[in-house]
């Protein structure tokens, strides 16, 4: 496992980071989840990313229980705040001071730790003044409950304004967590250049496009049973944008590229996002131990310029690149 600095900080994280969205506390039994987390540790992964909203707080609890006997100093634990949790009352979401202060305490309890290494705004809150949000972040950091802060799916302008306020308040905003993969490249035009300027790294989610870049979904064939595309608990909503015939045909062209390199298609997809020098880590989930073990082997893989050109020829024309998609996909009001 290789490690990268997160933003302009001294914090190193594993470039393959374990994320438990859509799995722990909902799709996967707790015992299997614990075995998968331990397989991640065995593969050299030290960085774990979750959020209070995942499985309505259960994912944090599963992660905390699985990691409780590990040496805390050897781990980097990340979580997020914004989306509705608990009974989903009128103050149970957003980035108000009230919700953030209550959320960090609840997250620490579920994670069975005194602090998180990174506390992230899961989305931008258009209903709360940014100054209020950043002051709450500063108080959380200064109290020792978080070491650094980050954001997720913020636009370049929002990141710039948040970074300026963080600097004034004496805290470090060092990460952005966007969706990024061969088929979804919307951060390349504005977010990445802004983050490079400000000393912020990307921790990217969906590097294998919700499983589409594994090649398991074939053009002209029914969706395989038991996969995310047929999951009625929310997985199919995240993946459906990639399931048109043209996209699947393009993805099929990646198979010989991966084979020539001795990689699985998932490993190729993960190595591709890590080839971006502004990416500190690829978030990889897993529903069973062997998945995380295989994906962790993408660490350290270097793709040549020729290979990157081949990938672009296969799927580059299919990729979404409009920076406005970040803004358009962000909720303008707090979710009920």
TIVEX-529270 format. One line per 5 residues: number of its first residue (from 1); their letters; for each residue x, y, z of C-alpha. Coordinates in steps of 0.05 Angstrom, whole numbers, plus 5000, padded with zeros to 4 digits. Layout:
BEGIN
NUM> a> X/Y/Z ~ ...
! end
This chain:
BEGIN
1> xxxxx> 5000/5000/5000 ~ 5025/5069/4982 ~ 5009/5133/5020 ~ 4998/5204/4998 ~ 4995/5271/5034
6> xxxxx> 4925/5299/5042 ~ 4926/5369/5015 ~ 4978/5418/5040 ~ 4983/5382/5107 ~ 5029/5333/5140
11> xxxxx> 4974/5280/5143 ~ 4987/5217/5102 ~ 4930/5171/5081 ~ 4927/5105/5045 ~ 4916/5118/4971
16> xxxxx> 4863/5064/4972 ~ 4813/5086/5025 ~ 4757/5042/5050 ~ 4687/5073/5044 ~ 4624/5041/5072
21> xxxxx> 4569/5077/5035 ~ 4512/5031/5011 ~ 4539/4970/5047 ~ 4548/4971/5122 ~ 4485/4972/5164
26> xxxxx> 4441/4958/5104 ~ 4464/4911/5048 ~ 4516/4871/5086 ~ 4510/4832/5151 ~ 4552/4862/5208
31> xxxxx> 4596/4800/5213 ~ 4613/4803/5139 ~ 4625/4878/5144 ~ 4674/4867/5202 ~ 4712/4814/5162
36> xxxxx> 4716/4860/5102 ~ 4743/4917/5145 ~ 4796/4870/5174 ~ 4813/4848/5103 ~ 4824/4921/5086
41> xxxxx> 4871/4928/5145 ~ 4908/4865/5123 ~ 4916/4896/5054 ~ 4950/4957/5084 ~ 4891/5004/5083
46> xxxxx> 4893/5051/5143 ~ 4842/5103/5121 ~ 4767/5093/5131 ~ 4712/5140/5107 ~ 4640/5139/5129
51> xxxxx> 4582/5188/5143 ~ 4528/5196/5195 ~ 4474/5189/5141 ~ 4497/5121/5116 ~ 4444/5071/5136
56> xxxxx> 4417/5126/5182 ~ 4478/5123/5229 ~ 4486/5047/5229 ~ 4546/5048/5183 ~ 4586/5090/5232
61> xxxxx> 4568/5041/5288 ~ 4590/4981/5247 ~ 4657/5015/5230 ~ 4669/5036/5301 ~ 4657/4966/5328
66> xxxxx> 4702/4934/5276 ~ 4759/4982/5290 ~ 4754/4988/5366 ~ 4811/4941/5381 ~ 4859/4973/5331
71> xxxxx> 4913/5023/5351 ~ 4878/5089/5340 ~ 4942/5127/5323 ~ 4953/5079/5264 ~ 4886/5096/5232
76> xxxxx> 4855/5155/5195 ~ 4780/5158/5207 ~ 4736/5205/5167 ~ 4663/5221/5172 ~ 4613/5273/5146
81> xxxxx> 4555/5317/5166 ~ 4497/5349/5129 ~ 4445/5297/5109 ~ 4385/5278/5152 ~ 4395/5230/5210
86> xxxxx> 4355/5201/5267 ~ 4281/5218/5264 ~ 4297/5270/5210 ~ 4267/5329/5246 ~ 4272/5401/5224
91> xxxxx> 4342/5410/5255 ~ 4367/5340/5240 ~ 4403/5360/5177 ~ 4444/5416/5146 ~ 4506/5453/5168
96> xxxxx> 4477/5497/5223 ~ 4518/5503/5286 ~ 4465/5464/5324 ~ 4465/5405/5278 ~ 4541/5403/5269
101> xxxxx> 4555/5405/5344 ~ 4504/5351/5358 ~ 4527/5309/5299 ~ 4601/5308/5316 ~ 4587/5284/5387
106> xxxxx> 4540/5229/5361 ~ 4589/5207/5307 ~ 4646/5201/5358 ~ 4603/5158/5403 ~ 4584/5112/5346
111> xxxxx> 4655/5108/5320 ~ 4682/5095/5391 ~ 4736/5147/5384 ~ 4754/5214/5417 ~ 4767/5248/5350
116> xxxxx> 4762/5240/5275 ~ 4821/5256/5231 ~ 4776/5291/5179 ~ 4707/5320/5188 ~ 4672/5336/5122
121> xxxxx> 4613/5377/5099 ~ 4574/5324/5060 ~ 4543/5378/5015 ~ 4539/5453/5013 ~ 4483/5482/5056
126> xxxxx> 4449/5540/5019 ~ 4404/5553/5080 ~ 4460/5567/5130 ~ 4509/5625/5125 ~ 4577/5598/5106
131> xxxxx> 4608/5638/5163 ~ 4565/5600/5213 ~ 4585/5533/5184 ~ 4659/5549/5183 ~ 4658/5577/5254
136> xxxxx> 4626/5511/5278 ~ 4680/5473/5241 ~ 4733/5516/5275 ~ 4704/5503/5344 ~ 4701/5428/5331
141> xxxxx> 4775/5428/5309 ~ 4797/5473/5366 ~ 4762/5428/5416 ~ 4802/5368/5390 ~ 4743/5330/5362
146> xxxxx> 4770/5335/5291 ~ 4840/5347/5265 ~ 4824/5373/5195 ~ 4763/5391/5154 ~ 4740/5375/5084
151> xxxxx> 4681/5384/5038 ~ 4643/5339/4989 ~ 4612/5359/4923 ~ 4625/5433/4931 ~ 4637/5477/4870
156> xxxxx> 4703/5512/4858 ~ 4675/5578/4882 ~ 4646/5547/4946 ~ 4713/5514/4960 ~ 4750/5579/4951
161> xxxxx> 4705/5617/4999 ~ 4706/5561/5050 ~ 4781/5557/5047 ~ 4789/5632/5058 ~ 4744/5630/5120
166> xxxxx> 4780/5568/5147 ~ 4846/5604/5140 ~ 4819/5665/5178 ~ 4794/5618/5233 ~ 4861/5582/5240
171> xxxxx> 4839/5514/5214 ~ 4859/5472/5153 ~ 4810/5455/5098 ~ 4851/5402/5062 ~ 4804/5358/5022
176> xxxxx> 4748/5354/4972 ~ 4707/5291/4962 ~ 4675/5289/4893 ~ 4651/5235/4847 ~ 4706/5221/4796
181> xxxxx> 4719/5165/4748 ~ 4733/5152/4674 ~ 4660/5167/4658 ~ 4649/5226/4706 ~ 4703/5279/4699
186> xxxxx> 4666/5343/4719 ~ 4719/5364/4770 ~ 4775/5369/4720 ~ 4755/5437/4691 ~ 4748/5480/4754
191> xxxxx> 4751/5442/4820 ~ 4819/5409/4809 ~ 4855/5473/4786 ~ 4825/5511/4845 ~ 4845/5457/4894
196> xxxxx> 4915/5453/4867 ~ 4922/5528/4878 ~ 4896/5524/4949 ~ 4932/5461/4972 ~ 4871/5416/4974
201> xxxxx> 4869/5343/4952 ~ 4813/5301/4923 ~ 4787/5239/4958 ~ 4745/5211/4902 ~ 4683/5168/4908
206> xxxxx> 4656/5120/4856 ~ 4723/5108/4821 ~ 4693/5046/4787 ~ 4628/5082/4770 ~ 4585/5042/4819
211> xxxxx> 4613/4977/4790 ~ 4601/4993/4716 ~ 4676/4998/4703 ~ 4686/4926/4728 ~ 4655/4903/4662
216> xxxxx> 4602/4861/4697 ~ 4546/4897/4659 ~ 4547/4876/4586 ~ 4515/4913/4528 ~ 4454/4879/4502
221> xxxxx> 4448/4833/4562 ~ 4401/4834/4623 ~ 4427/4866/4687 ~ 4458/4811/4731 ~ 4416/4792/4791
226> xxxxx> 4444/4810/4859 ~ 4484/4870/4834 ~ 4479/4943/4852 ~ 4440/4956/4788 ~ 4383/4913/4814
231> xxxxx> 4386/4935/4887 ~ 4321/4966/4909 ~ 4352/4999/4971 ~ 4382/5057/4932 ~ 4441/5027/4895
236> xxxxx> 4404/5026/4829 ~ 4391/5101/4832 ~ 4465/5116/4835 ~ 4485/5070/4778 ~ 4430/5080/4726
241> xxxxx> 4464/5140/4693 ~ 4518/5092/4667 ~ 4475/5036/4641 ~ 4459/5059/4570 ~ 4482/5014/4513
246> xxxxx> 4533/5064/4485 ~ 4568/5071/4552 ~ 4569/4996/4564 ~ 4598/4984/4495 ~ 4653/5035/4509
251> xxxxx> 4669/5002/4576 ~ 4675/4935/4541 ~ 4733/4964/4501 ~ 4772/4973/4566 ~ 4775/4898/4578
256> xxxxx> 4835/4884/4531 ~ 4872/4944/4559 ~ 4866/4916/4630 ~ 4883/4846/4606 ~ 4947/4870/4572
261> xxxxx> 4969/4902/4638 ~ 4952/4841/4680 ~ 4898/4881/4717 ~ 4825/4871/4731 ~ 4781/4925/4701
266> xxxxx> 4767/4951/4771 ~ 4841/4957/4785 ~ 4850/4994/4719 ~ 4794/5043/4738 ~ 4824/5056/4807
271> xxxxx> 4894/5065/4778 ~ 4864/5115/4728 ~ 4837/5162/4782 ~ 4902/5156/4821 ~ 4940/5179/4759
276> xxxxx> 4912/5249/4772 ~ 4964/5282/4816 ~ 4910/5321/4854 ~ 4877/5257/4878 ~ 4902/5234/4946
281> xxxxx> 4858/5172/4951 ~ 4806/5130/4915 ~ 4747/5110/4959 ~ 4732/5036/4949 ~ 4674/4999/4980
286> xxxxx> 4665/4924/4985 ~ 4611/4875/5005 ~ 4659/4818/5018 ~ 4733/4811/5037 ~ 4760/4787/4970
291> xxxxx> 4734/4850/4935 ~ 4774/4897/4979 ~ 4836/4853/4975 ~ 4834/4854/4898 ~ 4820/4928/4893
296> xxxxx> 4876/4945/4942 ~ 4925/4915/4891 ~ 4914/4977/4847 ~ 4958/5015/4896 ~ 5023/5033/4864
301> xxxxx> 5001/5017/4792 ~ 5028/5070/4744 ~ 4993/5079/4677 ~ 5035/5103/4619 ~ 5015/5161/4574
306> xxxxx> 5000/5110/4519 ~ 4952/5071/4564 ~ 4917/5135/4586 ~ 4908/5153/4513 ~ 4878/5084/4498
311> xxxxx> 4829/5094/4556 ~ 4809/5162/4529 ~ 4798/5132/4460 ~ 4752/5079/4489 ~ 4710/5120/4537
316> xxxxx> 4734/5192/4538 ~ 4680/5216/4490 ~ 4628/5186/4536 ~ 4651/5222/4598 ~ 4612/5278/4630
321> xxxxx> 4656/5339/4637 ~ 4611/5400/4649 ~ 4633/5434/4715 ~ 4561/5459/4724 ~ 4539/5388/4739
326> xxxxx> 4569/5394/4809 ~ 4524/5454/4822 ~ 4463/5424/4789 ~ 4468/5359/4828 ~ 4475/5394/4896
331> xxxxx> 4410/5402/4935 ~ 4389/5476/4941 ~ 4346/5462/5002 ~ 4359/5414/5059 ~ 4331/5345/5046
336> x> 4269/5329/5087
! end
